Amino acid sequence: MEYRQLGASGLKVPVLSFGTATFGGGNEFFKAWGSTQADEASRLINLCLDAGVNLFDTANVYSNGLSEEILGQALKGLRNKVLISTKATFAMADGPNDLGSSRFHLLKQCEDSLKRLNTDHIDIYHMHGFDATTPVEETLKTLENLVESGKVRYIACSNFSGWHLMKSLSVSERYGWSRYIAHQAYYSLLDREFEWELMPLGIDQKVGTIVWSPLASGRLSGKYRRNQPLPENNRVQQGGGHGPALDEERLYTIMDALDIVAEETGKTVAQVSLNWLLQRPTVSNIVIGARNEEQLKQNLEAIGWNLNTDQVKRLDEASQLEPVYPYWHQRQSLQLNPLPEFYKG
């Protein structure tokens, strides 16, 4: 297993982490992801540990806390061998203070997560989304207090825009508080908008990227093919997908390129998709999920080898997105906005 520094912190994480959104299946949305229970969860976690994957990612909203509970049960006796990442911000009940990143909500959610996880600390605590109704200073001061108390080791964010993240980093710097060391973001060969602003920001500010949905809700798993019916009971059809409406022609163009590279490397298209991500700037970790042991074993085979430069270039070209304003304009003014070669499009 390869380990990478997470952003500007001293924390080293494996390049793959195991996402536990499939644990529990506690509501209709998460049933589409999976309904793994404690016994199966323990087997999956042991497979991860055998492969050197010691970072496990969850969130309080995953199956209304059930994912955290099952993860806590499965990690019993293993806590000193693993890193736990969880999240807060989204609604956990119907009250007016039962959502957001306010001091009131975060302090309660952190305590509740600690109990469900059966631990005294969270290694990486993410703000699951940006709360525009709470002052950034209130959120970050609360997180600083949680770090100082020992209940949280590092803080991170997820699904922020560029200005959300930059403002937060500026406030942390102004007051000398803990800063977000990582941004957990939606990124894949199919969905590359992350590269327009958030990746350059991460490079400049040394914020590591933890990638979620690296296979675009299963669209890059190899099950979606040109001139073939869509797979039955897939996650997207069951309501568990993410992102805008699917551009099928673009997906199939990417799949054509993936098929060629997969044949050259002797790997699956999913493994090639994951390996491509691991060669992108700022990417420290990819969250992989699995409904069963076979899926997990397949995903673990995405490391230990690398695509060559030509293969990466072909996948880049097949998946290139036309940027929106102001990014197309900035790319026409490269003397003022010098960009890495991969980013120039």
Buried (B, 14 or more C-beta within 10 A) or exposed (E): EEBBBBBEBEBEBBBBBBBBBBBBBBEEBBBBBBBBBBEBBBBBBEBBBEBBBBBBBBBBBBBBBBBBBBBBBBBEEBBEEBBBBBBBBBEBEEEEEBBBBBBEBBBBBBEBBBEBBBBEBBBBBBBBBBBEEBEBBBBBBBBBBBBEEEBBBBBBBBBBEBEBBBBBBEBBEEEEBBBBBBBBBBBBBBBBBBBBBBBBBBBEBBBBBBBBBBBBBBBBBBBBBEEEEEBEEBBBEEEBBEBEEBEEEBBBBBBEBBBBBBEBBEBBBBBBBBBBBBBBEBBBBBBBBBBEEEBBEBBBBBBEEEBEEEBBEBBBEBBEBEBEEEBEEBBEEEEEBEBEEBBEB
